[in-house]
Amino acid sequence: MSVIRKHGKKWQVMIRRNDSPHITKSFLHKEAAQEWSRETEVNIEKGLYINVSQSQRMTLRELMLEYRDRVAINKKGFRTESYRINKICRHKVCDNTLFKLTKLKLMKFREDQLLTVSPSTCNKYISVISMAIAYAMDDLDMYLPSNVARRIKILKEPDYSGEVITRDEEVALLKHAADSKAVWLKAAIMLGIDCALRRSEMIGLKYRNIDFAKHTAKLEDTKNPTNITTNRTIGLSARVIEEIKKLPRSLDGRVITATSGDAFFRYWETCRNAAGVSKRFHCTRATFCTRAAENDWQLLDIATQTGHKDVNVLRKHYSKLQGEYLANKIKNSG
C-alpha cells in the first residue's frame, strides 16, 4: 500500500508491502507522485519493479573502496591493484553515483589520465572500474542498466619492445652483482636469464623445492596456475645450481632473501646503473625466451619453462629473434 504525504516542499511517496522492500521517493508535484505510485505498484504486482535506490546512493568512489577491501585484497597483485584504485578514487569522476555514471564521463576520466600515463595504464584503470561495477551487479545484487565501463573501447597499446640483454651486458651485470651487498643478486640474474623466473617466483623459491641432482625446482603458488595445481616444475642451468650452492642458507629456507619486491628492485637498479645497462629486470625473461628459440627449443617447451598459459602471448611478447640469427638460418638452409 502506498502513502503520499507532504514532506517539506516536496511530495513523498512511501510504498510498504510484505512482498517487496520499502520504497520511498520524493517529487515536486503531487500529480507526479500519484502517477509514479500507481505505476510502481503495478510493476511490483507483475514482478517488473527494479529497485535502483542502491545504485542511486552509492558513488563510484564508495564502490571502488568496497571492491578494494573485499575483492582485490584476495588477489596476488593486490598491491598494484590497490595503487590503481586509490589513484582512480582521487579523480572527480568518482563523485558520481553509479546510476549517473556514463560512458562520456569515463572517457573524460581516461583523457585526463592520458596526459600523464600510457594507454596501457589507462586500459588497466578502465578494467579495474569494470571489475568493480561487475562486482556491484553480480555480488551486491545492485541494479544497473549495463556495465558502462565495458562499452569503452580499449586503447591501442604500443607493441612490446621485447628487449633482450646482450651477452656483453650480461657479463657487466654479473660482474657488478658479485660486488653487491645483496649476495643473492647474481643468482637472481642467472635465474632470470637462464630459467625465466619471475621476480615473485624467485623470492618464493626455497631450498627444499630444489632437486640439485636432477637440476629442477618446484615453484609454489605461481602467477598462472593450472586447474590441477598451483605448482610448476622447471629446469635449472648448471651455473644456476653452482651459484645457489655458494649462497649462505637463510633461516626461512629461501634462496633469494630479498625482504620485498621493492628491496629487490633497489638492488637491481644499483647494479644495472653501475653496469651501464638501462633494461628492466623483466627483460631477463625475454632474454631467456629469445635465446631458447635461437637454440631450437619448441614453443611449448619454452611456455612450460616460463609458465605462459597462452602460447600466443609468449610468441608476441618474448620470442623476437635477432635479424642476424635469422639471416644465418636462411644462409645455412640454402
N, C-alpha and C positions, 0 to 999 in steps of 0.2 A: 504494500500500500504506500502511496506517495503523499507527502505533505509539502505544501508550498507556503512559505512564510516570508514576511518582510524581515530582512536582515541588513540593518544599516540602510544604505542607499540602493541595495540590490534585493532581488527576489531569490530566495534559496529553496532548492528542491531537495527533499530527503526521501529516498526510497528505501524502505526496510521490508525485506522479505526473508522467509526462512530458507528459501532455496537459492539465495544469492547473497553476496556481500552487501553491506550497507553502502549506498551510493549517495553522494552529495555533490551538487553543482549549483553555481550562482549565475544569475542573469540580470541584465539591466532592466528588462521589461517583463512584466508578469505574463503576457501572452506567449513570449518565447519560452518561459519556464514551463507553462502549461503544455505547450506543444512538445517540448523535449521530454517532459514527464510521461506523456501518453506514448510517444514513440519508444521510449526506453522500456516501459512496462510491457509493451507488445513484444519487443525483441527479447526480453527476458523470458516471456511465455514461450516463444518459439525457439529459445536456446541460441539466439543470434547475438546477444549483447556481448560487447567486447569492453572489458574494463581497462581503460588507458590511464587510470589515475596514477599508477606507479611510474609509468614512463613519462608522465607529465610533471612529476615531482622530482625524480632523480636526475641530477645533472651528469654530464659525461665525466666530469672530474670525480664525482662520488662513485660512479661505476668503475672507472679505471683503478681507483684505490681499492675498491672491493675486490676486483679481479686480481690485483697485485697481491693482496694479503691472503686470498683464499685459493687462488688457482696457480698463479705464476710462482708462488713460493715453493711449490712442489716440483718445479721443473729444474733440470740440471743447469740451464742457463739463466737461473733466477737473477743473478747479479746484473747481467747485461740487460735483461728484460725489465728489471726494476728501474734501471737507469733511464731507459726509454720512456717508461710510464711516467716517471717523475718529471721528465722534460716535457712530455705532452701535457701534463696537468698544469704546467706553468703558463700555457698558452690560453688566450681568451676564448678559444673555441670550446673549451671545457666548461665555460659558464652556461652553455646551452643545455636545456633539458634534452633527454633522449628523444622525446616526441618532436621537438623542434629542430633537431639536428638534421641538416640537409646535405646533399651531395655538394652543393655550391660552397657551403661553409667549410667542409672538409677539404675541398680543393684549394680554397683560400689559405687554410692552415698549411697545406702542402707547399703552396707557393712561398709562404713565409719561411718555411724550413729550407727550401732550395737555395735561399740566399746564403746559407751558412754550411749546409751539409750536402752530401752527394745524393743522386737519385736513388741509389741502393738503400741508403739510410732512410730516405723518405718512404720508400716502399715498405720498409720494416715498421715504420711508425703507423702507417695505414693498416698494415697487417695486424699489429697489436690491438688497434682500435676495433678492427673487425672481429678478432677473437673475443674481446671484451663484450661487444654487442651480442655475439652469438651466445656467450655465457649468460647474459641477461635474458635472452629469449628462450634458451633451452633449459637452463638450470634454475633461474629465478622465475620462470614462467611469466615473463613480462611481455605484454603485447606491444609489438612494433610492426608497422606495415611491411617492412623489409629491413635487411641489414644494409644500411646505406653505404657502409664502407666497402662492401663487396661490389658495389656498382661503379667504383672508381677504377679506371684503367691503370694498370701497372706501368710505371715509367720505364723507358728503355734504359738499361744499365750498360755501362761500358764493358767491353769484353775483358775477361780476366787476363791479366798480362802474362801469367804463367812463368814468372821469373824463376830462374834456377840459379843456384850457387855454383860458380865455376870452380874448377879444380884449384886454381890459384887462390881464390877467395876462401875456399875450404881450408887450405894449408894455413893461411893467415889467421883464420878464426880459431882453428885448433891450437895454434901456437899461443895466442893470447888467452885462450880459455885455460890452458895449462897453468898460466900465471895468475888466474883469477882467484879471489878469496873463496868463491864457490867451487869446491873441489869436484863437484858433480857436473859442472858446466860442459867439460869436454865430452863426457859420456852422453850428456843430453844432446849435444850437437850431432854426435855419431848416431844416436838413436833416431834422430830426425832424418838425417841423410841416408843412413844405411837401412833403416827399418820403418820409416814413415810414421813414427808415433806422433800423436798429438801431444801438446803440452800437458793437458789434463791427464792423458794416459801415462805419461812419464811420471808425473807427480804421484799417481796412484800405484805405480809398479813396485812390487815388493820382492824381496829375495826368494821368499817361499814360492813365488809364481814362476821362477826361472828354473828351467832344466838345463844346467850347464853342460851336461853330456850330449843332449840332443840339440843344443843351440836353439831352444824355443822359450817363449814366455807366454803365459796366460794373462790376458788383460781383463780385469774385472770391471763391470759396470761401464761399458764403453758408450760412445756417443750414439752409435746406430746399432742397438742390439737387435738380434733376430727374434722371431716369435718363440723360439725354443729356449734361448739362453741370452743372458746379458754379457757372457764371456766371449772372448775371441783369442785364439791361439795364433801366434805369429812366429816367424823365424828371426833369429838374431845373427848378425855377422860375427865373424871370428874376432875382429878388432873390438867390437862392442863387448863381447864376452870378456876379453882380456882387460878392457878398461874398467868394467864393472867389478872384476875381481880385485882391482887395485884400490877401490873405494873403501873407506872405513865404514864398518857396519853401524847403522843407526839403531837407537833403542826401539823405534817403532817399526823397524824392518823395511823401511822404504829405501829405494835405490837413490832416487833424486829427492834430496831433503829440503827443497825449497819450501818455505813456510806458507807461501801463497803464490797465485799466478802473478801478482804484481811484483813480488820479490824476484820471481823467475825472470820476468822481462827486464827488471832493472839491471840484473847481472848480464843479460843478453845485450842490452843497449850499450853498456860499458865495454863489453867485449867487441862488439861489431864496430863501434866508434874507434876503438884502438886499432882494429884491423883495417879500417878504411872501407868497410862494407856497408852499403846502405839498405840491404834487403831485410825483409821481416823474417822472424823465426819460422813462420808458416811456410816460407819458401823451401825449407828443408824437405817438406813433403812433396812439393813439385819437383825438387831435385831428385828424390828417390824415384818418382814415377817416370821421369824422363830418362834417367839412367837405366832403369829396369827395362823400359821399352827399347832403348838402344841395345840392350843385351838380349833382345829377343824374348822377353817374358811375354806370356799370353795376357791379354787384358783381364781375364777372370782371375788369373794368379795375382796380378797387381792389386785388383779390387779386394781380394781376400786378405792380402797383407795390409792394405791401407784402411780397410773397414768400410769401403763405399758400398752401399746397398744398390745404388743406381750406377751401372757401368757407364751410361751416357754422361753423367756428371763427371766421372773420372776422365773420360775421353775429352770432354770440353775444357776442363779446368787445368788438368795437370800434364797430360801426355803430349806436350808440344815439342816435337823433336827438332834438334838443331838442323839448319839447312845443310851444313857441311856433312853431317851424318847421312842425310837422305841422298845427297849427291853421291857419296861413296857407295851407298846401297845400289843406286842405279848403275854406277860405273862397274861395280863388281858383278852385277847380274847380267851385264851386256856381253 
